[in-house]
Amino acid sequence: MSAVNVNHVSKSYGNHHAITNVTFSVEGGQVLGLLGPNGSGKSTLMKTIVGIIKPDAGSIQVLGTDVTSNPVAIKGMIGYVPESPRLYEFLSGVEYLDFVADIHRITKGERQERIIEFLKALDLESRENELIHGYSQGMKQKLAIAAALLHRPRVLILDEPLNGLDPRSARIVKDVLQKFRDNGVPTIFSTHVLEIADAICDRIIIMDSGQIVAEGTTEELKTKAGLGESTLEEIFLKLTGTSDTRDIVEALGR
């Protein structure tokens, strides 16, 4: 069985179909990129995998555990970075990480070592005793990433994790993801930066209007789109029906 199995999952909000009949799987040690325009259903899909949102139909298994029937166990397995992390801003950075360590029952000795490692790696060690309320957006993003990785998760679900990061921190996060991949951890990774998806993802799913419109490696997507020598950006624009932007550009430039 694959590490993550999403089977015919659908979710609607009133008359709006956020995701419709979505099916795919992720193997251990594989990085799956989720691409799509705003509103294509990527974040909703990720939240159903984490167990935050209950799907209307279909099923999801993570490491053999059904998400709907055992969401608490799933949250212990997964490291999740949401698109817009919400932190307890009345805590300091180190207090927040200590709180997360408590939730995951990390021993005192291990948590101290890992918290220091993350604070140092992400350039937060000189600000760890300040309240999160005073952090920049990039600092909050780095803290959310540290919190997601602190308990050595067995699956990673990362929704736009590099948003707001400076180049050095983004490179560190990408290198850490590579290390998790080498250790067999499956990762679902959403990004709008197509160059990053092309560089780090083993497979890519392109979503539009809540459905999967294409899936495969970059080379396989080129073949499906009939764009043999094209970039991932050109493939993405063609498959999501937004390839001809000339009229829009001309109108904006008037």
Phi and psi in degrees as GROMACS dihedral restraints (atoms count N, CA, C in turn):
[ dihedral_restraints ]
;  ai    aj    ak    al  type     phi  dphi    fc
    3     4     5     6     1   -68.5    20    10
    4     5     6     7     1   161.4    20    10
    6     7     8     9     1   -66.7    20    10
    7     8     9    10     1   -40.9    20    10
    9    10    11    12     1  -127.0    20    10
   10    11    12    13     1   127.2    20    10
   12    13    14    15     1  -125.6    20    10
   13    14    15    16     1   117.5    20    10
   15    16    17    18     1  -110.1    20    10
   16    17    18    19     1   119.4    20    10
   18    19    20    21     1  -122.3    20    10
   19    20    21    22     1   105.6    20    10
   21    22    23    24     1    51.7    20    10
   22    23    24    25     1    48.7    20    10
   24    25    26    27     1   -87.4    20    10
   25    26    27    28     1   133.3    20    10
   27    28    29    30     1  -133.8    20    10
   28    29    30    31     1   148.7    20    10
   30    31    32    33     1  -150.2    20    10
   31    32    33    34     1   129.2    20    10
   33    34    35    36     1  -125.0    20    10
   34    35    36    37     1   152.4    20    10
   36    37    38    39     1  -120.8    20    10
   37    38    39    40     1    98.7    20    10
   39    40    41    42     1    64.4    20    10
   40    41    42    43     1  -123.5    20    10
   42    43    44    45     1   -89.5    20    10
   43    44    45    46     1    -1.7    20    10
   45    46    47    48     1   -92.2    20    10
   46    47    48    49     1   120.7    20    10
   48    49    50    51     1   -90.9    20    10
   49    50    51    52     1    99.4    20    10
   51    52    53    54     1   -69.9    20    10
   52    53    54    55     1   -45.4    20    10
   54    55    56    57     1  -139.3    20    10
   55    56    57    58     1   143.1    20    10
   57    58    59    60     1  -133.0    20    10
   58    59    60    61     1   114.3    20    10
   60    61    62    63     1    52.1    20    10
   61    62    63    64     1    51.0    20    10
   63    64    65    66     1   -89.4    20    10
   64    65    66    67     1   127.6    20    10
   66    67    68    69     1  -135.4    20    10
   67    68    69    70     1   128.6    20    10
   69    70    71    72     1  -168.2    20    10
   70    71    72    73     1   171.0    20    10
   72    73    74    75     1  -139.8    20    10
   73    74    75    76     1   159.4    20    10
   75    76    77    78     1  -131.5    20    10
   76    77    78    79     1   130.1    20    10
   78    79    80    81     1   -87.4    20    10
   79    80    81    82     1   161.7    20    10
   81    82    83    84     1   -61.0    20    10
   82    83    84    85     1   137.7    20    10
   84    85    86    87     1    75.4    20    10
   85    86    87    88     1    12.3    20    10
   87    88    89    90     1  -109.4    20    10
   88    89    90    91     1   139.9    20    10
   90    91    92    93     1  -105.6    20    10
   91    92    93    94     1   116.0    20    10
   93    94    95    96     1  -103.7    20    10
   94    95    96    97     1   122.7    20    10
   96    97    98    99     1   -91.7    20    10
   97    98    99   100     1   131.9    20    10
   99   100   101   102     1  -106.2    20    10
  100   101   102   103     1   116.2    20    10
  102   103   104   105     1  -119.2    20    10
  103   104   105   106     1   152.1    20    10
  105   106   107   108     1   167.6    20    10
  106   107   108   109     1   157.9    20    10
  108   109   110   111     1   -63.8    20    10
  109   110   111   112     1   165.4    20    10
  111   112   113   114     1   -56.8    20    10
  112   113   114   115     1   135.0    20    10
  114   115   116   117     1    83.3    20    10
  115   116   117   118     1    10.0    20    10
  117   118   119   120     1   -81.5    20    10
  118   119   120   121     1    -9.7    20    10
  120   121   122   123     1   107.7    20    10
  121   122   123   124     1     3.6    20    10
  123   124   125   126     1   -61.6    20    10
  124   125   126   127     1   -50.2    20    10
  126   127   128   129     1   -67.2    20    10
  127   128   129   130     1   -39.7    20    10
  129   130   131   132     1   -60.7    20    10
  130   131   132   133     1   -43.3    20    10
  132   133   134   135     1   -61.3    20    10
  133   134   135   136     1   -44.5    20    10
  135   136   137   138     1   -62.5    20    10
  136   137   138   139     1   -39.6    20    10
  138   139   140   141     1   -67.6    20    10
  139   140   141   142     1   -30.0    20    10
  141   142   143   144     1   -70.3    20    10
  142   143   144   145     1   -35.4    20    10
  144   145   146   147     1   -67.7    20    10
  145   146   147   148     1   -38.4    20    10
  147   148   149   150     1   -74.4    20    10
  148   149   150   151     1   -22.4    20    10
  150   151   152   153     1    96.6    20    10
  151   152   153   154     1    12.7    20    10
  153   154   155   156     1   -79.0    20    10
  154   155   156   157     1   -37.7    20    10
  156   157   158   159     1  -115.4    20    10
  157   158   159   160     1   135.2    20    10
  159   160   161   162     1   -91.3    20    10
  160   161   162   163     1   124.1    20    10
  162   163   164   165     1   -69.1    20    10
  163   164   165   166     1   154.7    20    10
  165   166   167   168     1   -76.5    20    10
  166   167   168   169     1   -29.2    20    10
  168   169   170   171     1  -150.8    20    10
  169   170   171   172     1   158.0    20    10
  171   172   173   174     1    91.3    20    10
  172   173   174   175     1  -179.2    20    10
  174   175   176   177     1  -143.1    20    10
  175   176   177   178     1   156.6    20    10
  177   178   179   180     1  -136.6    20    10
  178   179   180   181     1   130.8    20    10
  180   181   182   183     1  -120.1    20    10
  181   182   183   184     1   133.5    20    10
  183   184   185   186     1  -120.4    20    10
  184   185   186   187     1   117.0    20    10
  186   187   188   189     1    51.3    20    10
  187   188   189   190     1    41.1    20    10
  189   190   191   192     1    82.8    20    10
  190   191   192   193     1    -1.9    20    10
  192   193   194   195     1  -103.8    20    10
  193   194   195   196     1   132.3    20    10
  195   196   197   198     1   -74.5    20    10
  196   197   198   199     1   127.5    20    10
  198   199   200   201     1   -67.3    20    10
  199   200   201   202     1   -43.4    20    10
  201   202   203   204     1   -66.5    20    10
  202   203   204   205     1   -40.2    20    10
  204   205   206   207     1   -83.1    20    10
  205   206   207   208     1   -18.8    20    10
  207   208   209   210     1  -142.9    20    10
  208   209   210   211     1    61.7    20    10
  210   211   212   213     1   -65.4    20    10
  211   212   213   214     1   -29.8    20    10
  213   214   215   216     1   -66.9    20    10
  214   215   216   217     1   -44.2    20    10
  216   217   218   219     1   -62.3    20    10
  217   218   219   220     1   -38.3    20    10
  219   220   221   222     1   -61.2    20    10
  220   221   222   223     1   -43.3    20    10
  222   223   224   225     1   -64.3    20    10
  223   224   225   226     1   -26.8    20    10
  225   226   227   228     1   -74.6    20    10
  226   227   228   229     1   -24.7    20    10
  228   229   230   231     1   -84.6    20    10
  229   230   231   232     1   -27.9    20    10
  231   232   233   234     1  -100.8    20    10
  232   233   234   235     1   142.3    20    10
  234   235   236   237     1  -103.2    20    10
  235   236   237   238     1   118.2    20    10
  237   238   239   240     1  -122.3    20    10
  238   239   240   241     1   127.9    20    10
  240   241   242   243     1  -116.6    20    10
  241   242   243   244     1   110.5    20    10
  243   244   245   246     1   -74.7    20    10
  244   245   246   247     1   166.1    20    10
  246   247   248   249     1   -61.2    20    10
  247   248   249   250     1   -39.2    20    10
  249   250   251   252     1  -127.9    20    10
  250   251   252   253     1    86.2    20    10
  252   253   254   255     1   -59.4    20    10
  253   254   255   256     1   137.6    20    10
  255   256   257   258     1  -115.0    20    10
  256   257   258   259     1   114.8    20    10
  258   259   260   261     1  -108.4    20    10
  259   260   261   262     1   163.7    20    10
  261   262   263   264     1   -81.2    20    10
  262   263   264   265     1    94.4    20    10
  264   265   266   267     1   -75.8    20    10
  265   266   267   268     1    -6.7    20    10
  267   268   269   270     1   -86.8    20    10
  268   269   270   271     1    -2.5    20    10
  270   271   272   273     1   -97.7    20    10
  271   272   273   274     1   158.3    20    10
  273   274   275   276     1   -80.1    20    10
  274   275   276   277     1   168.3    20    10
  276   277   278   279     1   -58.5    20    10
  277   278   279   280     1   -45.5    20    10
  279   280   281   282     1   -70.6    20    10
  280   281   282   283     1   -34.0    20    10
  282   283   284   285     1   -65.6    20    10
  283   284   285   286     1   -38.8    20    10
  285   286   287   288     1   -64.6    20    10
  286   287   288   289     1   -45.3    20    10
  288   289   290   291     1   -64.8    20    10
  289   290   291   292     1   -35.7    20    10
  291   292   293   294     1   -66.1    20    10
  292   293   294   295     1   -37.8    20    10
  294   295   296   297     1   -62.4    20    10
  295   296   297   298     1   -45.5    20    10
  297   298   299   300     1   -62.3    20    10
  298   299   300   301     1   -40.3    20    10
  300   301   302   303     1   -62.5    20    10
  301   302   303   304     1   -36.9    20    10
  303   304   305   306     1   -61.9    20    10
  304   305   306   307     1   -44.7    20    10
  306   307   308   309     1   -57.9    20    10
  307   308   309   310     1   -40.7    20    10
  309   310   311   312     1   -90.0    20    10
  310   311   312   313     1     4.9    20    10
  312   313   314   315     1    57.2    20    10
  313   314   315   316     1    42.5    20    10
  315   316   317   318     1   -80.3    20    10
  316   317   318   319     1   134.2    20    10
  318   319   320   321     1   -63.2    20    10
  319   320   321   322     1   154.7    20    10
  321   322   323   324     1   -55.9    20    10
  322   323   324   325     1   -47.8    20    10
  324   325   326   327     1   -64.1    20    10
  325   326   327   328     1   -44.6    20    10
  327   328   329   330     1   -68.1    20    10
  328   329   330   331     1   -40.9    20    10
  330   331   332   333     1   -64.5    20    10
  331   332   333   334     1   -40.8    20    10
  333   334   335   336     1   -61.2    20    10
  334   335   336   337     1   -43.6    20    10
  336   337   338   339     1   -64.0    20    10
  337   338   339   340     1   -45.5    20    10
  339   340   341   342     1   -71.9    20    10
  340   341   342   343     1   -36.7    20    10
  342   343   344   345     1   -62.9    20    10
  343   344   345   346     1   -43.5    20    10
  345   346   347   348     1   -61.9    20    10
  346   347   348   349     1   -41.8    20    10
  348   349   350   351     1   -59.6    20    10
  349   350   351   352     1   -47.5    20    10
  351   352   353   354     1   -69.3    20    10
  352   353   354   355     1   -41.6    20    10
  354   355   356   357     1   -60.2    20    10
  355   356   357   358     1   -40.9    20    10
  357   358   359   360     1   -70.2    20    10
  358   359   360   361     1   -46.9    20    10
  360   361   362   363     1   -62.3    20    10
  361   362   363   364     1   -35.1    20    10
  363   364   365   366     1  -101.5    20    10
  364   365   366   367     1    17.9    20    10
  366   367   368   369     1    58.2    20    10
  367   368   369   370     1    40.9    20    10
  369   370   371   372     1  -113.8    20    10
  370   371   372   373     1    -1.9    20    10
  372   373   374   375     1   -66.2    20    10
  373   374   375   376     1   -24.9    20    10
  375   376   377   378     1   -86.7    20    10
  376   377   378   379     1    -6.4    20    10
  378   379   380   381     1  -122.1    20    10
  379   380   381   382     1     9.1    20    10
  381   382   383   384     1   -66.0    20    10
  382   383   384   385     1   -22.4    20    10
  384   385   386   387     1   -95.7    20    10
  385   386   387   388     1     3.0    20    10
  387   388   389   390     1   -87.3    20    10
  388   389   390   391     1   152.4    20    10
  390   391   392   393     1   -66.2    20    10
  391   392   393   394     1   141.2    20    10
  393   394   395   396     1   -60.1    20    10
  394   395   396   397     1   -28.4    20    10
  396   397   398   399     1   -53.3    20    10
  397   398   399   400     1   -31.6    20    10
  399   400   401   402     1   -91.3    20    10
  400   401   402   403     1     1.5    20    10
  402   403   404   405     1   -76.1    20    10
  403   404   405   406     1   150.6    20    10
  405   406   407   408     1   -71.7    20    10
  406   407   408   409     1   168.5    20    10
  408   409   410   411     1   -61.2    20    10
  409   410   411   412     1   -39.9    20    10
  411   412   413   414     1   -64.1    20    10
  412   413   414   415     1   -38.9    20    10
  414   415   416   417     1   -65.5    20    10
  415   416   417   418     1   -40.2    20    10
  417   418   419   420     1   -63.4    20    10
  418   419   420   421     1   -38.5    20    10
  420   421   422   423     1   -64.0    20    10
  421   422   423   424     1   -42.9    20    10
  423   424   425   426     1   -64.0    20    10
  424   425   426   427     1   -38.0    20    10
  426   427   428   429     1   -66.3    20    10
  427   428   429   430     1   -39.5    20    10
  429   430   431   432     1   -63.3    20    10
  430   431   432   433     1   -38.8    20    10
  432   433   434   435     1   -66.3    20    10
  433   434   435   436     1   -44.8    20    10
  435   436   437   438     1   -58.9    20    10
  436   437   438   439     1   -42.7    20    10
  438   439   440   441     1   -64.0    20    10
  439   440   441   442     1   -36.4    20    10
  441   442   443   444     1   -70.2    20    10
  442   443   444   445     1   -29.3    20    10
  444   445   446   447     1   -99.0    20    10
  445   446   447   448     1    -9.1    20    10
  447   448   449   450     1   -59.0    20    10
  448   449   450   451     1   -37.2    20    10
  450   451   452   453     1   -93.6    20    10
  451   452   453   454     1    16.4    20    10
  453   454   455   456     1    52.3    20    10
  454   455   456   457     1    65.1    20    10
  456   457   458   459     1   -64.0    20    10
  457   458   459   460     1   156.9    20    10
  459   460   461   462     1   -95.7    20    10
  460   461   462   463     1   -10.8    20    10
  462   463   464   465     1  -144.7    20    10
  463   464   465   466     1   141.0    20    10
  465   466   467   468     1  -115.5    20    10
  466   467   468   469     1   131.6    20    10
  468   469   470   471     1  -123.9    20    10
  469   470   471   472     1   108.1    20    10
  471   472   473   474     1  -123.5    20    10
  472   473   474   475     1   112.6    20    10
  474   475   476   477     1  -102.1    20    10
  475   476   477   478     1   103.2    20    10
  477   478   479   480     1    52.5    20    10
  478   479   480   481     1    53.7    20    10
  480   481   482   483     1   -69.6    20    10
  481   482   483   484     1   -19.6    20    10
  483   484   485   486     1   -93.8    20    10
  484   485   486   487     1     5.0    20    10
  486   487   488   489     1   -58.7    20    10
  487   488   489   490     1   127.9    20    10
  489   490   491   492     1    79.6    20    10
  490   491   492   493     1     0.5    20    10
  492   493   494   495     1   -85.5    20    10
  493   494   495   496     1   142.6    20    10
  495   496   497   498     1   -71.4    20    10
  496   497   498   499     1   161.3    20    10
  498   499   500   501     1   -55.6    20    10
  499   500   501   502     1   -39.6    20    10
  501   502   503   504     1   -64.6    20    10
  502   503   504   505     1   -47.1    20    10
  504   505   506   507     1   -64.9    20    10
  505   506   507   508     1   -39.8    20    10
  507   508   509   510     1   -60.9    20    10
  508   509   510   511     1   -40.9    20    10
  510   511   512   513     1   -65.3    20    10
  511   512   513   514     1   -40.6    20    10
  513   514   515   516     1   -62.6    20    10
  514   515   516   517     1   -44.5    20    10
  516   517   518   519     1   -62.2    20    10
  517   518   519   520     1   -43.2    20    10
  519   520   521   522     1   -62.3    20    10
  520   521   522   523     1   -39.0    20    10
  522   523   524   525     1   -68.1    20    10
  523   524   525   526     1   -37.3    20    10
  525   526   527   528     1   -64.4    20    10
  526   527   528   529     1   -40.4    20    10
  528   529   530   531     1   -62.5    20    10
  529   530   531   532     1   -38.1    20    10
  531   532   533   534     1   -62.4    20    10
  532   533   534   535     1   -38.9    20    10
  534   535   536   537     1   -66.1    20    10
  535   536   537   538     1   -41.9    20    10
  537   538   539   540     1   -62.7    20    10
  538   539   540   541     1   -41.7    20    10
  540   541   542   543     1   -59.3    20    10
  541   542   543   544     1   -45.2    20    10
  543   544   545   546     1   -61.6    20    10
  544   545   546   547     1   -26.8    20    10
  546   547   548   549     1   -89.3    20    10
  547   548   549   550     1     9.0    20    10
  549   550   551   552     1    87.0    20    10
  550   551   552   553     1    11.3    20    10
  552   553   554   555     1   -82.7    20    10
  553   554   555   556     1   122.9    20    10
  555   556   557   558     1   -75.5    20    10
  556   557   558   559     1   144.3    20    10
  558   559   560   561     1  -133.9    20    10
  559   560   561   562     1   133.3    20    10
  561   562   563   564     1  -110.4    20    10
  562   563   564   565     1   122.4    20    10
  564   565   566   567     1  -129.8    20    10
  565   566   567   568     1   119.3    20    10
  567   568   569   570     1  -104.5    20    10
  568   569   570   571     1   135.8    20    10
  570   571   572   573     1  -155.7    20    10
  571   572   573   574     1   151.7    20    10
  573   574   575   576     1   -96.0    20    10
  574   575   576   577     1    -7.6    20    10
  576   577   578   579     1   -89.8    20    10
  577   578   579   580     1    98.9    20    10
  579   580   581   582     1   -66.8    20    10
  580   581   582   583     1   -28.6    20    10
  582   583   584   585     1   -64.3    20    10
  583   584   585   586     1   -37.0    20    10
  585   586   587   588     1   -67.3    20    10
  586   587   588   589     1   -44.6    20    10
  588   589   590   591     1   -59.1    20    10
  589   590   591   592     1   -43.5    20    10
  591   592   593   594     1   -63.2    20    10
  592   593   594   595     1   -34.3    20    10
  594   595   596   597     1   -79.7    20    10
  595   596   597   598     1   -35.2    20    10
  597   598   599   600     1  -114.7    20    10
  598   599   600   601     1   -11.5    20    10
  600   601   602   603     1   -93.8    20    10
  601   602   603   604     1   135.2    20    10
  603   604   605   606     1   -77.8    20    10
  604   605   606   607     1   -37.6    20    10
  606   607   608   609     1  -136.4    20    10
  607   608   609   610     1   157.2    20    10
  609   610   611   612     1  -133.0    20    10
  610   611   612   613     1   136.5    20    10
  612   613   614   615     1  -113.2    20    10
  613   614   615   616     1   129.1    20    10
  615   616   617   618     1  -106.3    20    10
  616   617   618   619     1   123.9    20    10
  618   619   620   621     1  -110.4    20    10
  619   620   621   622     1   150.1    20    10
  621   622   623   624     1  -153.6    20    10
  622   623   624   625     1   130.8    20    10
  624   625   626   627     1    54.1    20    10
  625   626   627   628     1    39.3    20    10
  627   628   629   630     1    80.2    20    10
  628   629   630   631     1     6.2    20    10
  630   631   632   633     1  -127.4    20    10
  631   632   633   634     1   155.9    20    10
  633   634   635   636     1   -80.2    20    10
  634   635   636   637     1   121.2    20    10
  636   637   638   639     1  -102.1    20    10
  637   638   639   640     1   -16.8    20    10
  639   640   641   642     1  -163.7    20    10
  640   641   642   643     1   149.8    20    10
  642   643   644   645     1  -150.3    20    10
  643   644   645   646     1   139.4    20    10
  645   646   647   648     1   152.7    20    10
  646   647   648   649     1  -174.0    20    10
  648   649   650   651     1   -72.4    20    10
  649   650   651   652     1   168.8    20    10
  651   652   653   654     1   -58.0    20    10
  652   653   654   655     1   -41.4    20    10
  654   655   656   657     1   -65.1    20    10
  655   656   657   658     1   -40.2    20    10
  657   658   659   660     1   -66.3    20    10
  658   659   660   661     1   -37.3    20    10
  660   661   662   663     1   -66.9    20    10
  661   662   663   664     1   -36.0    20    10
  663   664   665   666     1   -60.7    20    10
  664   665   666   667     1   -42.2    20    10
  666   667   668   669     1   -65.2    20    10
  667   668   669   670     1   -45.3    20    10
  669   670   671   672     1   -62.6    20    10
  670   671   672   673     1   -36.1    20    10
  672   673   674   675     1   -84.8    20    10
  673   674   675   676     1    -7.5    20    10
  675   676   677   678     1    68.3    20    10
  676   677   678   679     1    32.6    20    10
  678   679   680   681     1  -127.6    20    10
  679   680   681   682     1    70.3    20    10
  681   682   683   684     1   -54.5    20    10
  682   683   684   685     1   -40.3    20    10
  684   685   686   687     1  -108.8    20    10
  685   686   687   688     1    20.3    20    10
  687   688   689   690     1   -88.7    20    10
  688   689   690   691     1   165.9    20    10
  690   691   692   693     1   -83.9    20    10
  691   692   693   694     1   166.0    20    10
  693   694   695   696     1   -62.5    20    10
  694   695   696   697     1   -32.7    20    10
  696   697   698   699     1   -61.2    20    10
  697   698   699   700     1   -44.8    20    10
  699   700   701   702     1   -66.0    20    10
  700   701   702   703     1   -38.3    20    10
  702   703   704   705     1   -62.7    20    10
  703   704   705   706     1   -47.8    20    10
  705   706   707   708     1   -57.7    20    10
  706   707   708   709     1   -47.7    20    10
  708   709   710   711     1   -64.5    20    10
  709   710   711   712     1   -36.9    20    10
  711   712   713   714     1   -70.1    20    10
  712   713   714   715     1   -44.7    20    10
  714   715   716   717     1   -72.3    20    10
  715   716   717   718     1   -22.4    20    10
  717   718   719   720     1   -99.9    20    10
  718   719   720   721     1     7.3    20    10
  720   721   722   723     1    71.5    20    10
  721   722   723   724     1    26.9    20    10
  723   724   725   726     1  -124.3    20    10
  724   725   726   727     1    27.7    20    10
  726   727   728   729     1   -74.4    20    10
  727   728   729   730     1   -30.4    20    10
  729   730   731   732     1   -96.7    20    10
  730   731   732   733     1    97.3    20    10
  732   733   734   735     1  -108.3    20    10
  733   734   735   736     1     9.3    20    10
  735   736   737   738     1   -62.7    20    10
  736   737   738   739     1   -43.0    20    10
  738   739   740   741     1   -63.2    20    10
  739   740   741   742     1   -37.9    20    10
  741   742   743   744     1   -65.7    20    10
  742   743   744   745     1   -46.5    20    10
  744   745   746   747     1   -61.4    20    10
  745   746   747   748     1   -42.5    20    10
  747   748   749   750     1   -64.2    20    10
  748   749   750   751     1   -40.3    20    10
  750   751   752   753     1   -65.7    20    10
  751   752   753   754     1   -41.9    20    10
  753   754   755   756     1   -68.7    20    10
  754   755   756   757     1   -25.7    20    10
  756   757   758   759     1   -88.9    20    10
  757   758   759   760     1     0.1    20    10
